[in-house]
Structures are given as C-alpha cells and as structure tokens.
Amino acid sequence: MEDGPYKYIRDGNGKVSRVIRIGTRKSQLARIQTDSVAARLGELYPDVHVEIVAMSTIGDKILDTALSKIGEKSLFTKELENALERNEVDIVVHSLKDLPTTLPPGFTIGAVLQRENPHDAVVLHPKKAGLTLDTLPDKSVIGTSSLRRAAQLKRRFPHLQFENIRGNLNTRLKKLDEKDCYAAIILAAAGLKRMGWENRISQILNPEDCMYAVGQGALAVEVRARDKDILEMVSILHHRDTVLRCVAERAFLRHLEGGCSVPVAVHTQVKDSLLYLTGAVYSLDGSDCLKETMQISVAPDNQIQEFADECTHVGVTACNVPESALAAAEKLGVDLASLLLSKGAKDILTTARQLNDAC
C-alpha cells in the first residue's frame, strides 16, 4: 500500500511497516556497499522494511571511453536521482566521490558514513608478484582510468607508462590477470577491501606518491531534501570526522571548479580538534603541480540544530554535527582553493581540461 510518496506493507499478522526503498547501481561493489547501509538501517530501525532497487547508470553502460572524456558530471548518479525524484526510491547509496559537489535542486546528502581507507592501491599482474612501482621495469604499463592518479604517478614514477582501463572492479582485475597488457593497475583500496579482495593489494600508495580523490573511501546516502523524516532517520549514520573531512574536500574541489576531467587530489585528517587539508592540482603529465596544506579548528560546541538549509554544506546536510565545525570545514576548503588559484591553479586546470578534450 502507498500513502503519498511513501510505501507500506502489511505482514501476515496484520502489522503495517514502513518500506524504505534504497536505490543503487547494479555492480557487485555497489550492491555490497548498499547492503551494508541497508543492514545498518535494519539494525537501527527494526520496524522498517528495507527494499533494494538496482539500476544501471550512464557510467555503467559506456565502457569504451575514459570517464574524463564522456563530459557528463553525473555519470554514476543521474538515473538514481531520477528514480529518487519520481518517488520510486526513498534514498540512494553512492560512493561519495561519484557525487558532484553541486547536487540537483531538491536533493541532499543525508549521511556520510565512516570512511574506509581512502588511499589508492597497486594491484600487480601475477607475473610481477613481489615488485613495486619503484622496481617495475622501464616502460611497464600501468592501467588507470583516472587523470588524477596518472598525473601524480607520472611525476613520481617517470619510468612507467600509463594507459586507460575501464570497467567495474571485476572487469578490470580480469583484464589485468588474463592479458599481458598491464604490469599493474591502480584501484581504490576501499573498493578492494569491501569486495574481500585485500589479498590482491600489492602496495598502498602513500600521500607522497599519490593523494586520493575528493570523497574517496566514503559512502553517501542521498535523499530528497524535503523528506525531513527520512533525513532524520539516515542522519544517525553520519560519522563526524568523515563528514568534516569530506566537506572540506568538496568545498576545495567546488571552488576550484574541478571534476573528473582535471587532476585534483587531496589528503585530510582530523587531529586534536584540528582539521588538516592538503590539496593539489596537476598538469596531465604531472610536470606542473601546485600543492599546499592548511588547517583550521573544528573543536566541538554544544549547538543543536534543526534540519534546515543552514546545516547544509556543499550538498551535505549534517545537523547532528556542530554548525561551527561544518562552517570551518567548508571555509578551509574554500581558503585552500583560493590560495592555489592565486598561485596559478586556474591556468594549470584550464590547460589540463583543454588537452584532455583534445586527445
């Protein structure tokens, strides 16, 4: 049965339960991530019935073109948001790094869950077992679909070559193992861990080698901004430090006007009530780089907020996180981006975007 946008079911004993429909991509990793969120909600709200609705996105369907060349900002989110808008689902689970820093009107990120390891990982071809990026032979080919990874690794490991590789985790690992095209591929450590494939990780790249993407390793729950009851329900999933780190990262990227078509990388940490943000922009070949670090206090206060626009920052609504800390995190991202822009970041990013479009 349905009541407006909401759906209910009645069990054999006549008990009526609210149904929460969760939208997700069809890939195995997306389903694992969504199942983990569904399980958490089931534990927290045992009277709620959870249904999972899986669908394909543009990014899932176009597999022969580099992500940076498709030119669509919502590659992995648009179809899911369309379903949310049509009330076909109540919430959507995303990898936060797939969500643009400016969401379509009427949507907000109602929860950012505790971050998994955000760093990138090297997965070697079985024949290269025991080696590292440093010790791989000259002109070894590394597969990555990310301009950010390629730019940083070209700078750090100039003896290697980098080529595009597309597909979900399963597909990319199969391409690595069954062909001799690649000596290694670069993947997000978080995805490998969630899939149970930690044994394939040959090397975790530290920030000196390769900083990560904005939001990498964190899961986001997107909701309709007007659904205050859903927003309140999922807000319990927020992880404070992850929220603050990702708000700073998203503010940094948005102020730079960056995206997947330009190499932008970050590293954040919260330590002793201070939020540290390192951000960098690169030319496509990694030869040009601007990199800076800033920090700001995010000491907690006792301010209690209602669910309102005031507690939404770069698309994230987190009223159970102190507003002063959220505002500080957003300011940190904007200030660091402004610093890099004052040093010439816009020229580097504009050239990178033009070269990428021309390739």
C-alpha positions as CSV (number, residue, x, y, z in Angstrom):
1,M,0.0,0.0,0.0
2,E,1.1,3.6,-0.6
3,D,0.4,6.9,1.2
4,G,1.6,9.7,-1.0
5,P,5.3,9.2,-1.7
6,Y,5.6,6.5,1.0
7,K,5.1,2.8,0.8
8,Y,3.9,0.4,3.5
9,I,3.5,-3.3,3.7
10,R,1.2,-5.5,5.9
11,D,2.6,-8.8,7.2
12,G,0.6,-12.0,7.9
13,N,-0.3,-10.8,11.4
14,G,-1.7,-7.5,10.1
15,K,1.2,-5.4,11.2
16,V,1.9,-2.5,9.0
17,S,5.6,-1.5,8.3
18,R,7.1,1.5,6.6
19,V,9.1,0.5,3.5
20,I,12.4,2.2,2.7
21,R,13.4,1.7,-0.9
22,I,17.1,2.0,-1.5
23,G,18.4,2.8,-5.0
24,T,21.8,1.5,-6.1
25,R,23.9,0.6,-9.1
26,K,23.9,-3.0,-10.2
27,S,27.6,-3.7,-9.9
28,Q,28.7,-6.2,-7.2
29,L,30.6,-3.5,-5.3
30,A,27.6,-1.1,-5.3
31,R,25.4,-3.9,-4.0
32,I,27.9,-4.8,-1.3
33,Q,28.0,-1.1,-0.2
34,T,24.2,-0.7,-0.3
35,D,23.7,-4.0,1.6
36,S,25.9,-2.6,4.3
37,V,23.8,0.5,4.6
38,A,20.6,-1.5,4.5
39,A,21.9,-3.7,7.3
40,R,22.7,-0.7,9.5
41,L,19.3,0.8,8.9
42,G,17.7,-2.6,9.7
43,E,19.6,-2.8,13.0
44,L,18.7,0.8,14.0
45,Y,15.0,0.6,12.8
46,P,13.8,-3.0,13.2
47,D,10.2,-1.9,12.4
48,V,11.2,-0.6,9.0
49,H,11.2,-2.9,5.9
50,V,14.1,-2.3,3.5
51,E,13.9,-3.0,-0.2
52,I,16.8,-2.6,-2.6
53,V,16.2,-1.3,-6.2
54,A,19.2,-1.8,-8.5
55,M,19.6,0.0,-11.8
56,S,22.3,0.8,-14.4
57,T,23.8,4.3,-14.9
58,I,25.4,6.1,-17.9
59,G,28.8,5.3,-16.4
60,D,28.0,1.6,-16.2
61,K,26.9,1.5,-19.9
62,I,29.7,3.4,-21.6
63,L,32.7,1.2,-21.1
64,D,34.9,2.0,-24.1
65,T,35.6,5.7,-23.3
66,A,37.7,7.3,-20.5
67,L,35.4,8.8,-17.8
68,S,37.1,12.1,-18.2
69,K,36.1,12.3,-21.9
70,I,32.4,11.5,-21.5
71,G,31.6,15.0,-20.4
72,E,28.7,14.1,-18.1
73,K,29.0,15.3,-14.5
74,S,26.6,12.7,-13.1
75,L,27.9,9.6,-14.8
76,F,27.1,7.2,-11.9
77,T,24.3,9.1,-10.3
78,K,21.8,10.6,-12.8
79,E,19.5,7.6,-13.2
80,L,19.4,7.0,-9.5
81,E,18.5,10.7,-8.8
82,N,15.8,10.4,-11.5
83,A,14.3,7.5,-9.5
84,L,14.5,9.5,-6.3
85,E,12.8,12.4,-7.9
86,R,9.9,10.2,-9.2
87,N,9.5,8.7,-5.7
88,E,10.5,5.2,-7.0
89,V,13.1,5.0,-4.2
90,D,13.4,6.9,-0.9
91,I,17.2,7.0,-0.6
92,V,20.2,6.3,-2.8
93,V,23.6,4.9,-1.7
94,H,26.6,6.2,-3.6
95,S,30.3,6.3,-3.4
96,L,30.7,9.9,-2.3
97,K,33.4,10.5,-4.9
98,D,30.9,9.9,-7.6
99,L,28.6,12.7,-6.4
100,P,29.2,16.2,-7.9
101,T,29.9,19.0,-5.5
102,T,26.7,20.7,-6.5
103,L,23.7,18.5,-6.4
104,P,20.5,19.0,-8.4
105,P,17.8,21.1,-6.7
106,G,15.8,19.2,-4.2
107,F,18.4,16.7,-3.2
108,T,20.9,16.5,-0.3
109,I,23.4,14.1,1.2
110,G,21.7,13.0,4.4
111,A,24.5,10.7,5.7
112,V,28.3,10.3,5.1
113,L,29.4,7.0,6.7
114,Q,32.7,6.3,8.4
115,R,35.4,6.3,5.8
116,E,37.2,3.2,4.7
117,N,40.9,3.6,3.7
118,P,40.8,6.4,1.1
119,H,44.2,5.7,-0.4
120,D,44.9,4.1,-3.8
121,A,46.3,0.6,-4.2
122,V,48.6,-1.1,-6.7
123,V,47.4,-4.5,-7.9
124,L,50.2,-6.3,-9.8
125,H,49.9,-8.8,-12.6
126,P,50.6,-12.2,-11.1
127,K,53.8,-12.5,-13.1
128,K,55.0,-9.3,-11.4
129,A,54.4,-10.5,-7.8
130,G,56.9,-9.1,-5.3
131,L,57.6,-5.9,-7.2
132,T,56.6,-2.3,-6.5
133,L,56.0,0.7,-8.8
134,D,59.6,1.6,-8.0
135,T,61.1,-1.7,-9.0
136,L,58.9,-2.5,-12.1
137,P,61.0,-2.5,-15.3
138,D,61.2,0.6,-17.5
139,K,58.2,1.3,-19.7
140,S,56.0,-1.1,-17.7
141,V,52.3,-0.2,-18.5
142,I,50.1,0.7,-15.6
143,G,46.3,0.8,-16.1
144,T,44.2,3.6,-14.6
145,S,41.1,5.4,-15.8
146,S,41.9,8.4,-13.5
147,L,43.7,11.6,-14.7
148,R,44.4,12.3,-11.0
149,R,46.3,9.0,-10.5
150,A,48.1,9.2,-13.8
151,A,49.3,12.7,-13.3
152,Q,50.7,12.1,-9.9
153,L,52.3,8.7,-10.8
154,K,53.8,10.0,-14.0
155,R,55.5,12.7,-11.8
156,R,56.6,10.2,-9.2
157,F,57.5,7.2,-11.4
158,P,58.7,8.6,-14.7
159,H,60.0,5.2,-15.9
160,L,56.4,3.8,-16.2
161,Q,53.8,4.3,-18.9
162,F,50.1,4.8,-18.2
163,E,47.1,3.6,-20.2
164,N,43.4,3.9,-19.7
165,I,41.4,0.9,-18.3
166,R,37.7,0.9,-17.8
167,G,35.1,-1.4,-16.3
168,N,34.0,-2.3,-12.8
169,L,36.4,-3.9,-10.3
170,N,35.7,-7.4,-11.5
171,T,36.3,-6.4,-15.2
172,R,39.5,-4.5,-14.6
173,L,41.0,-7.4,-12.5
174,K,40.1,-9.8,-15.2
175,K,41.8,-7.6,-17.9
176,L,44.9,-7.5,-15.7
177,D,45.1,-11.2,-15.0
178,E,44.1,-12.7,-18.4
179,K,46.1,-10.4,-20.6
180,D,49.7,-9.2,-20.6
181,C,48.8,-5.6,-21.5
182,Y,49.3,-4.3,-18.0
183,A,52.0,-4.8,-15.4
184,A,49.7,-3.4,-12.7
185,I,46.5,-1.4,-12.3
186,I,45.6,1.2,-9.7
187,L,42.4,0.9,-7.8
188,A,40.8,2.4,-4.7
189,A,41.9,0.3,-1.6
190,A,38.4,0.8,-0.1
191,G,36.7,-1.0,-3.0
192,L,39.1,-3.9,-2.9
193,K,38.6,-4.3,0.9
194,R,34.8,-4.1,0.6
195,M,34.9,-6.8,-2.1
196,G,37.0,-9.0,0.2
197,W,40.0,-8.8,-2.2
198,E,42.6,-7.3,0.2
199,N,44.9,-10.2,-0.8
200,R,45.3,-8.6,-4.2
201,I,46.7,-5.4,-2.8
202,S,50.4,-5.3,-3.6
203,Q,51.1,-1.8,-2.4
204,I,49.2,1.0,-0.7
205,L,50.2,4.4,-2.2
206,N,51.1,6.9,0.5
207,P,50.2,10.6,0.1
208,E,53.8,11.4,-1.1
209,D,53.2,9.0,-4.1
210,C,49.5,9.7,-4.8
211,M,46.9,11.6,-2.9
212,Y,43.3,10.5,-3.2
213,A,40.2,11.8,-4.9
214,V,37.7,14.0,-3.1
215,G,35.4,11.8,-1.0
216,Q,37.2,8.6,-1.9
217,G,36.5,5.7,0.5
218,A,33.3,7.2,2.0
219,L,29.7,6.1,1.3
220,A,27.0,8.8,0.9
221,V,23.2,8.4,1.4
222,E,21.4,10.9,-0.9
223,V,17.7,11.8,-0.1
224,R,15.0,14.2,-1.1
225,A,15.7,17.4,0.9
226,R,12.0,17.8,1.7
227,D,11.7,14.4,3.3
228,K,12.6,15.5,6.9
229,D,11.6,12.2,8.4
230,I,14.0,10.3,6.1
231,L,16.7,12.9,6.6
232,E,16.4,12.4,10.3
233,M,16.3,8.7,10.0
234,V,19.6,8.4,8.0
235,S,21.4,11.2,9.8
236,I,22.3,8.7,12.6
237,L,24.7,7.1,10.1
238,H,26.9,10.3,9.9
239,H,30.5,9.9,11.1
240,R,31.6,13.3,12.4
241,D,35.2,13.3,11.3
242,T,34.4,11.8,7.9
243,V,31.8,14.5,7.4
244,L,34.2,17.3,8.2
245,R,37.0,15.9,6.1
246,C,34.7,15.4,3.1
247,V,33.0,18.8,3.4
248,A,36.5,20.4,3.3
249,E,37.4,18.3,0.3
250,R,34.2,19.0,-1.6
251,A,34.4,22.8,-0.9
252,F,38.0,22.7,-2.2
253,L,37.0,21.0,-5.4
254,R,33.9,23.1,-6.0
255,H,35.8,26.4,-5.5
256,L,38.4,25.1,-8.0
257,E,35.6,24.2,-10.4
258,G,37.3,20.8,-10.8
259,G,35.9,17.4,-11.6
260,C,36.9,14.1,-13.2
261,S,38.2,15.9,-16.3
262,V,41.1,17.6,-14.4
263,P,43.7,16.2,-12.0
264,V,42.8,17.4,-8.5
265,A,43.9,15.4,-5.4
266,V,43.5,15.8,-1.6
267,H,44.6,14.4,1.8
268,T,42.8,15.2,5.0
269,Q,43.0,14.3,8.7
270,V,41.4,15.4,12.0
271,K,43.9,15.5,14.9
272,D,43.5,17.2,18.3
273,S,40.4,19.2,17.1
274,L,42.3,20.5,14.1
275,L,41.3,19.6,10.5
276,Y,44.2,19.5,8.1
277,L,43.7,19.7,4.3
278,T,46.3,19.2,1.7
279,G,45.2,19.9,-1.8
280,A,46.9,19.8,-5.2
281,V,46.3,20.4,-8.9
282,Y,48.4,18.9,-11.7
283,S,49.0,19.1,-15.4
284,L,48.0,16.0,-17.3
285,D,51.7,14.8,-17.5
286,G,52.4,15.7,-13.9
287,S,55.1,18.2,-14.7
288,D,53.3,21.1,-13.3
289,C,52.0,20.9,-9.7
290,L,50.6,23.3,-7.1
291,K,50.3,21.8,-3.6
292,E,49.6,23.4,-0.3
293,T,48.4,22.5,3.2
294,M,46.1,24.5,5.6
295,Q,44.4,23.7,8.9
296,I,41.5,25.0,11.0
297,S,40.0,24.3,14.4
298,V,36.9,22.1,14.4
299,A,36.5,22.0,18.2
300,P,33.0,20.8,19.0
301,D,30.4,23.1,20.6
302,N,27.0,22.3,22.1
303,Q,24.9,23.9,19.4
304,I,21.8,21.9,18.5
305,Q,20.3,22.5,15.0
306,E,17.1,21.7,13.3
307,F,17.1,20.2,9.8
308,A,17.4,23.3,7.7
309,D,19.5,24.9,4.9
310,E,21.9,26.4,7.5
311,C,23.3,22.9,8.2
312,T,23.8,22.0,4.6
313,H,27.4,22.5,3.3
314,V,28.5,21.6,-0.3
315,G,25.5,19.3,-0.6
316,V,25.9,17.6,2.8
317,T,23.1,18.1,5.4
318,A,24.5,17.1,8.9
319,C,22.6,18.8,11.6
320,N,24.0,16.4,14.2
321,V,27.5,17.8,13.5
322,P,28.2,21.2,15.1
323,E,27.4,24.0,12.6
324,S,30.6,25.9,13.7
325,A,32.7,22.8,12.7
326,L,30.9,22.4,9.4
327,A,31.3,26.0,8.5
328,A,35.0,25.8,9.4
329,A,35.5,22.8,7.2
330,E,33.9,24.5,4.3
331,K,35.9,27.6,4.9
332,L,39.1,25.5,4.9
333,G,38.3,24.0,1.5
334,V,37.5,27.4,0.0
335,D,40.5,29.1,1.5
336,L,42.9,26.4,0.3
337,A,41.4,26.5,-3.2
338,S,41.7,30.3,-3.2
339,L,45.4,30.1,-2.3
340,L,46.1,27.7,-5.2
341,L,44.1,29.8,-7.6
342,S,46.2,32.9,-6.5
343,K,49.3,30.9,-7.4
344,G,48.1,29.9,-10.9
345,A,45.9,26.8,-10.4
346,K,43.3,28.1,-12.9
347,D,45.8,28.1,-15.7
348,I,47.0,24.6,-14.9
349,L,43.5,23.2,-14.7
350,T,42.3,25.1,-17.9
351,T,45.2,23.7,-19.9
352,A,44.6,20.2,-18.5
353,R,40.9,20.3,-19.4
354,Q,41.7,21.6,-22.9
355,L,44.3,18.9,-23.5
356,N,42.1,16.2,-22.2
357,D,39.2,17.4,-24.5
358,A,41.6,17.4,-27.5
359,C,43.0,13.9,-27.0
